[in-house]
Amino acid sequence: MTVPIDPRGSWLLPPPGALPRTADLEPLVSRVLAANPSPMTLDGTNTYLVGAPGSGQAVVVDPGPDEPAHLAAVEAALAGRDARCVAVLVTHHHGDHAEAALPWGTRFGAVVAAAAPAVAGPGGRVLQPGERLRLAGTVIDVVPTPGHTADHLAFRVESGAVLVGDHVLGRGTSVVTHPEGDVLAYLESLRRVHALGPSALYPGHGPALTEDPGAVLEFYLAHRAYRERQLLDALADGARSVDELVAAVYAQVPRELWPAAAQSTRATLAKLAAEGRVELDDDGGVRPA
């Protein structure tokens, strides 16, 4: 099977560590970067401000970590848009996206909305797939994208851009972990976003993807199929545990990322087992079906 080629490799994207703290991506959307970089969060968490110019309002999407410096940067970006926050939307419950949701909602006097009731909080709004939100002088569509987590959502803005959270990253590929993640659901969510024909993908981590968003989604699908083929080939060569599979498939990946790779491998094996292509033992062993 041919190794999929990541189309972003030929794009003029900012190198790691070079994303500006704030950026106006389009008239409807600004980005504020949180200072929480790591191998998993890349440059840090991207917090987005969405609102029609001149409306005096904005929606904060994925407030991220509850840190004073990040809050100050978001408030400065709101002031730059001459806008007040009227809602806080969250793509999923992971702390690097959701930690600040409730405290910032209280600070701004804004409703918090998410798919998970625990994230939305007692006075918040639980979002339903397919909802159309009319906020800050614009329309935001709620797109269900389970897979990375069960409660994952994306948000499509009127320009056609989609804020994709951790469903798609600006660099590399998203991790689908076991047992929280679901690879079958993730693949279907990739197809759902692709069918929207997005004009841009604004990820939770890394640079905006504007040159050919559809090609990135196609690469993500091809990458998953390639990983499955690698796992099946490693099993055919005699690997019989997750650790052996990770060592074979992720040999070129830095070892500090192997724990995440192991969780991703378990999630892919669960998919392959559901399809009858592998058999999983109670003791953690795996073998071809």
C-alpha positions as CSV (number, residue, x, y, z in Angstrom):
1,M,0.0,0.0,0.0
2,T,1.4,3.4,-1.0
3,V,2.3,5.8,1.8
4,P,-0.2,8.7,1.8
5,I,1.3,12.0,1.0
6,D,0.3,14.9,3.3
7,P,-0.6,17.8,1.1
8,R,0.4,20.3,3.8
9,G,4.0,19.3,3.2
10,S,4.1,21.7,0.2
11,W,2.1,24.5,1.8
12,L,3.7,27.7,3.2
13,L,2.6,27.1,6.8
14,P,4.2,28.7,9.8
15,P,6.9,26.5,11.3
16,P,6.3,25.0,14.8
17,G,6.6,27.8,17.4
18,A,6.0,30.6,14.9
19,L,2.2,31.1,15.2
20,P,1.4,34.7,16.3
21,R,-0.4,35.1,19.6
22,T,-3.4,36.7,17.9
23,A,-4.4,36.7,14.2
24,D,-7.5,37.8,12.2
25,L,-8.2,34.8,10.0
26,E,-11.2,36.3,8.1
27,P,-13.7,39.0,8.9
28,L,-15.8,36.6,11.0
29,V,-13.0,34.8,12.9
30,S,-10.0,35.7,15.0
31,R,-7.6,33.4,16.7
32,V,-5.9,33.8,20.1
33,L,-3.1,31.2,20.9
34,A,-2.8,30.0,24.5
35,A,0.7,29.6,25.9
36,N,0.4,25.8,26.5
37,P,2.6,24.2,23.9
38,S,3.5,20.5,24.1
39,P,4.0,17.5,21.8
40,M,0.2,16.9,22.0
41,T,-1.0,20.5,21.8
42,L,1.6,21.7,19.2
43,D,2.0,25.5,19.5
44,G,-0.8,25.6,22.1
45,T,-4.6,25.7,22.1
46,N,-6.3,27.9,19.5
47,T,-9.1,29.9,21.0
48,Y,-11.4,31.5,18.4
49,L,-13.5,34.6,18.4
50,V,-16.5,34.5,16.0
51,G,-18.8,37.4,15.2
52,A,-19.9,39.7,12.5
53,P,-17.8,42.9,12.2
54,G,-19.7,45.8,13.7
55,S,-22.1,43.6,15.7
56,G,-20.4,44.5,18.9
57,Q,-20.6,40.9,19.9
58,A,-18.4,37.7,19.6
59,V,-18.6,34.1,20.5
60,V,-15.5,32.5,22.2
61,V,-14.9,29.0,20.9
62,D,-12.6,26.7,23.0
63,P,-11.4,29.1,25.7
64,G,-8.7,26.6,26.6
65,P,-6.7,26.7,29.8
66,D,-7.9,29.0,32.6
67,E,-4.7,31.1,32.7
68,P,-4.6,34.9,33.4
69,A,-2.3,35.7,30.5
70,H,-4.5,33.8,28.1
71,L,-7.6,35.5,29.4
72,A,-5.9,38.9,29.1
73,A,-5.0,38.1,25.5
74,V,-8.6,37.1,24.7
75,E,-10.0,40.2,26.3
76,A,-7.6,42.3,24.3
77,A,-8.7,40.6,21.1
78,L,-12.4,41.2,22.0
79,A,-11.6,44.9,22.6
80,G,-9.8,45.0,19.3
81,R,-13.0,43.8,17.7
82,D,-15.0,46.2,19.8
83,A,-17.0,43.2,21.0
84,R,-18.3,41.6,24.1
85,C,-18.5,37.9,24.6
86,V,-22.1,36.6,24.4
87,A,-21.5,32.9,24.4
88,V,-18.7,30.3,25.0
89,L,-18.8,27.3,22.8
90,V,-16.7,24.2,23.4
91,T,-15.8,21.5,20.9
92,H,-15.2,18.7,23.5
93,H,-14.4,18.1,27.2
94,H,-10.6,17.9,27.2
95,G,-9.1,20.3,29.6
96,D,-6.9,22.1,27.1
97,H,-10.1,23.2,25.3
98,A,-12.7,23.3,28.1
99,E,-11.0,24.2,31.4
100,A,-11.8,28.0,31.2
101,A,-15.3,27.6,29.9
102,L,-17.2,27.9,33.1
103,P,-15.1,30.5,34.8
104,W,-15.0,32.7,31.7
105,G,-18.7,32.2,31.1
106,T,-19.2,33.6,34.6
107,R,-16.7,36.5,34.0
108,F,-18.3,37.5,30.7
109,G,-21.9,36.8,31.8
110,A,-22.2,34.5,28.8
111,V,-23.9,31.2,28.3
112,V,-21.6,28.1,28.0
113,A,-22.7,25.6,25.3
114,A,-21.3,22.2,24.6
115,A,-22.4,18.6,23.8
116,A,-21.5,17.4,27.3
117,P,-23.7,18.6,30.2
118,A,-20.7,18.6,32.5
119,V,-18.9,21.1,30.2
120,A,-21.9,23.3,29.7
121,G,-22.5,23.5,33.5
122,P,-25.7,23.8,35.4
123,G,-26.8,27.0,33.7
124,G,-25.4,26.1,30.3
125,R,-26.8,24.9,27.1
126,V,-26.4,21.3,25.8
127,L,-26.0,21.5,22.0
128,Q,-27.6,19.0,19.7
129,P,-26.2,17.8,16.3
130,G,-27.4,19.9,13.4
131,E,-28.5,22.9,15.5
132,R,-28.2,26.4,13.9
133,L,-27.0,29.1,16.4
134,R,-27.8,32.7,15.6
135,L,-25.2,34.6,17.7
136,A,-23.1,37.7,17.4
137,G,-24.7,38.8,14.1
138,T,-23.9,35.6,12.3
139,V,-25.0,31.9,12.0
140,I,-23.0,29.0,13.4
141,D,-23.9,25.4,12.5
142,V,-23.3,22.6,15.0
143,V,-21.7,19.7,13.3
144,P,-21.4,16.4,15.2
145,T,-17.9,15.0,14.9
146,P,-17.6,12.1,17.4
147,G,-14.5,10.0,17.3
148,H,-11.7,11.8,19.0
149,T,-14.2,11.9,21.9
150,A,-17.8,10.9,22.0
151,D,-18.9,14.5,22.7
152,H,-16.8,16.2,20.0
153,L,-18.4,18.9,17.9
154,A,-17.3,21.1,15.1
155,F,-18.7,24.6,14.2
156,R,-19.3,25.8,10.7
157,V,-19.4,29.6,10.2
158,E,-21.2,31.5,7.4
159,S,-18.0,31.8,5.3
160,G,-17.9,28.0,4.9
161,A,-14.9,27.6,7.3
162,V,-15.2,24.9,10.0
163,L,-13.7,25.1,13.5
164,V,-12.7,21.5,13.9
165,G,-11.3,21.3,17.4
166,D,-9.1,18.1,17.7
167,H,-10.9,16.4,14.9
168,V,-8.2,17.7,12.5
169,L,-4.9,19.3,13.5
170,G,-2.9,22.0,11.7
171,R,0.1,19.6,11.7
172,G,0.2,15.9,11.9
173,T,-2.9,13.8,12.6
174,S,-5.3,13.6,15.4
175,V,-5.1,10.9,18.1
176,V,-8.1,8.7,18.7
177,T,-7.5,6.9,22.0
178,H,-8.9,3.8,23.5
179,P,-11.4,3.5,25.2
180,E,-12.5,7.1,24.9
181,G,-12.2,7.4,21.1
182,D,-14.0,5.5,18.4
183,V,-12.3,5.0,15.1
184,L,-15.4,4.0,13.2
185,A,-17.2,7.2,14.4
186,Y,-14.1,9.3,13.7
187,L,-13.9,8.1,10.0
188,E,-17.6,8.9,9.5
189,S,-17.0,12.3,11.0
190,L,-14.2,13.0,8.6
191,R,-16.5,12.2,5.7
192,R,-19.2,14.4,7.2
193,V,-16.9,17.4,7.4
194,H,-15.6,16.6,3.9
195,A,-19.2,16.6,2.6
196,L,-19.6,20.2,3.8
197,G,-17.0,21.4,1.3
198,P,-15.2,23.6,3.9
199,S,-13.6,26.7,2.6
200,A,-11.0,26.4,5.5
201,L,-10.3,24.3,8.5
202,Y,-9.5,26.1,11.8
203,P,-8.0,23.4,14.1
204,G,-7.7,23.4,17.8
205,H,-4.0,23.2,17.5
206,G,-1.6,24.4,14.8
207,P,-2.1,26.7,11.8
208,A,-5.2,27.4,9.8
209,L,-5.7,25.1,6.8
210,T,-7.0,27.2,3.9
211,E,-5.2,26.1,0.7
212,D,-7.1,22.8,0.1
213,P,-9.1,21.6,3.1
214,G,-10.7,18.7,1.2
215,A,-7.2,17.3,0.4
216,V,-6.3,17.3,4.1
217,L,-9.5,15.4,5.0
218,E,-8.8,12.9,2.2
219,F,-5.2,12.5,3.6
220,Y,-6.6,11.8,7.0
221,L,-8.8,9.1,5.7
222,A,-6.0,7.6,3.7
223,H,-3.6,7.8,6.7
224,R,-6.1,5.8,8.8
225,A,-6.4,3.1,6.1
226,Y,-2.6,3.0,5.9
227,R,-2.2,2.5,9.6
228,E,-4.7,-0.3,9.5
229,R,-2.7,-2.0,6.8
230,Q,0.5,-1.6,8.7
231,L,-1.1,-3.2,11.8
232,L,-2.4,-6.1,9.8
233,D,1.0,-6.6,8.2
234,A,2.8,-6.5,11.6
235,L,0.4,-9.1,12.9
236,A,1.1,-11.3,9.9
237,D,4.8,-10.9,10.7
238,G,4.3,-12.2,14.2
239,A,3.5,-9.2,16.4
240,R,1.1,-10.3,19.1
241,S,0.8,-7.4,21.6
242,V,0.1,-3.6,21.4
243,D,3.7,-2.9,22.5
244,E,5.1,-5.0,19.6
245,L,2.7,-3.4,17.2
246,V,3.7,0.1,18.2
247,A,7.4,-0.8,18.0
248,A,6.9,-2.0,14.5
249,V,4.5,0.6,13.1
250,Y,5.8,3.7,14.9
251,A,9.5,3.0,14.8
252,Q,10.2,6.4,13.2
253,V,8.1,8.3,15.7
254,P,9.7,9.9,18.8
255,R,9.4,7.4,21.7
256,E,7.8,10.0,24.0
257,L,4.8,9.8,21.7
258,W,4.6,6.0,21.9
259,P,2.1,6.0,24.8
260,A,-0.3,8.0,22.7
261,A,0.4,5.7,19.7
262,A,-0.4,2.7,21.9
263,Q,-3.8,4.2,22.8
264,S,-4.4,5.0,19.1
265,T,-3.4,1.4,18.2
266,R,-5.9,0.0,20.7
267,A,-8.7,2.1,19.2
268,T,-7.8,0.9,15.7
269,L,-7.7,-2.7,16.9
270,A,-11.2,-2.3,18.4
271,K,-12.4,-1.2,14.9
272,L,-10.7,-4.2,13.2
273,A,-12.1,-6.6,15.8
274,A,-15.6,-5.2,15.3
275,E,-15.1,-5.9,11.6
276,G,-13.9,-9.4,12.3
277,R,-10.4,-8.8,10.9
278,V,-8.5,-9.4,14.2
279,E,-9.2,-11.2,17.4
280,L,-8.5,-9.7,20.8
281,D,-7.6,-11.8,23.9
282,D,-8.7,-10.9,27.4
283,D,-5.1,-10.7,28.5
284,G,-4.3,-8.0,25.9
285,G,-3.0,-10.3,23.1
286,V,-4.0,-9.8,19.5
287,R,-3.9,-12.0,16.5
288,P,-5.2,-12.1,12.9
289,A,-8.8,-13.4,12.6
